[in-house]
């Protein structure tokens, strides 16, 4: 099973990263570690180069869009063969004052993704309409989906998969989960955030397991069948 949105590249995991990676390997959980800054993008690539079943994305999270960074370094990281996506990138109304800059950086990511023929990892917080207006018909994942069924369908029509994680335990997304085909879904954690219910400590890529179980329960299907379909989606999208 793949966690398509992990952050083992974050400092939160500096003390137990190696042991956690080995535990994930023993449980059959692979992952894509997602960059949010230049530093964490670089770390994601370093982990991917060292470990099997580990892949990386390179990008600048919209909440970091106004920080001082050289986008050319993101472009350079994107040349690495272990980088399978661009992002996370997008729009976040948590910082409404920076939306203009967020969009400028977002467009840089879109151009890079298309140039390198890599999928986009989209972040959209309270900005789905603006995101849908900005993105081209392309390929990628709308990470941590929190929108409506209508918005989910529009993302899918544009070529994007719906990323489901622990947010499904906090928000009522049952209608979206029931209606959207498994062929248009991928599973993720956003660890160390969005712990599943009862999870002790920081979330990890192993948190993708209860997410899969909950999605399968809501859809009324066997979890192994769901995993097979969503893993197939991962392989097709990222070419891994």
Helices and strands as residue ranges (DSSP letters): E 2-6, G 11-13, H 17-26, E 30-33, H 38-50, E 54-58, G 62-64, H 71-77, E 83-92, G 93-98, H 99-116, E 119-125, H 128-134, E 140-142, H 149-157, E 160-164, G 166-169, H 174-179, G 182-184, E 185-187, G 205-207, H 208-219, H 223-238
